[in-house]
Amino acid sequence: MGVDGVADTPLVRRVRGRGLFCAVEIEERRGVDAWAVCLKLRDNGLLAKPTHGDTIRLAPPLVLTEGQLAQCVEIISRTLRSLE
């Protein structure tokens, strides 16, 4: 499963990672930074941790199903679009 929709926003500088342990680097725009994105993700049902000021760390459980992964990608995409 790709990250289509996640990286297709001006807020995202880069998506990187290995396996399920991933990070989204945020390009701050109009006061929206990694912390603001994480708060909005939380409000939409997904917990993530901001690190190094501009990076959002994603570390889902190893027992994640493909359906749950698809739901996480949808939450991230919807959240980023709402903050543009």
N, C-alpha and C positions, 0 to 999 in steps of 0.2 A: 504494500500500500504506500503510495507516495504522499507527499506533503502538498499536493495541489490545493490551492486556495489559501494555504498558510503563508507561503512565501510570496504570493502575488498581491502584496500590499506595500505601500510606501513605508509603513512602520517597521517592516522586517528587513534588516540588513543582510542576514544570513541565517540559514538553518544548518546545524551541524550535529554530529553525534555518531554513536556506534551502538548498534542493536536498539534496544528500547531506551537507552540512556541518551537523551538528546537535549539540545539547547537551541533557543531562538534568540538571536541578537537583535535588539530593538534599536531603531534609529529614532531618537526622541524628536517628536513633532508637536508643536503647539501645546507643550506642557505634558504630553502623554509620554511617560517613560515606562521602564520595565515594571516598576512598582505599581503604577496605575493599571497596567495590563493585567498583572497578577491579581489585583483587587477585583477587576471586572471578571476575570476568569473564575475567581471564587464565587462571585455573585451568580455566575452562570453554571456552577456545579463542578468546576475542575480546580483542584489545588495544584499550584506551581510555586516555585521559589525563585525570587529575583536574586541574582548574584552579580558581583562586580559592577553594579550600577546599571548596566545596559543588557544583561543577559538573563533569560528566563530558563531555569533548569527544569527539565521534565524527567521524572524517574518513576514510571508506572510500575506496579507490581509485576513480578515475573509470571503470574498466572492470568494475565490479561487475555481476554478472548479477542478474536478479530472484530466482533461486533462492538465490544467496548472500545477498542482502538479506533474504529470508525466514528464512534460517538465522540471520543476525545478530539479527534481531528476536526469534526464538525463544530464542536464548542469553541475550539481555538480559532477556526476560520471565521465563525460568526462574531466572536468577540473582537477580533482584529478589524473586521469590516465595520463594526459599530463604532470603533474608536478613530477611524480615519478622518 
